[in-house]
Amino acid sequence: MANLLEFFQDWIRDNRLLVMEIIFEGIGRKTIKGRMIKFNQYENSTLIYIDDTKTVEHFMINQIDEITPVE
């Protein structure tokens, strides 16, 4: 988890564009492009700014199946 926390901190600091595959209960998977704004390690949750819709969404870490920085 410590290594993952370092990645999250770097992505937040660098305002890095990320591609995430999110699992929505009852709906399925959805691919989202956005930027991680904040990560709460105690609640295992994150705030993501979604570039396409210009909205901020709250996700639990267990909802994120895959996360990849855009090169």
C-alpha positions, 0 to 999 in steps of 0.5 A: 500500500505504501508504494501505491500511496507514493504513486497517488501522491505523485499523480496528485502533485503533477495533476496527471491525467489518468485512465481508470476502469471503474466498477459500478455496482449493478451497472458494470465497468466504465472507463473514465479519464480524469485527474486525482484530486485527493486520496484519503488513505484512512477511508480508502477513497479518492476524489477524481476530477473527470475531464469529459464532464468537468465534474468531481466524483468520489470513488472507493479504492475497491471500485477502481479495477485499473488505473494508468497514467496517460503518457 
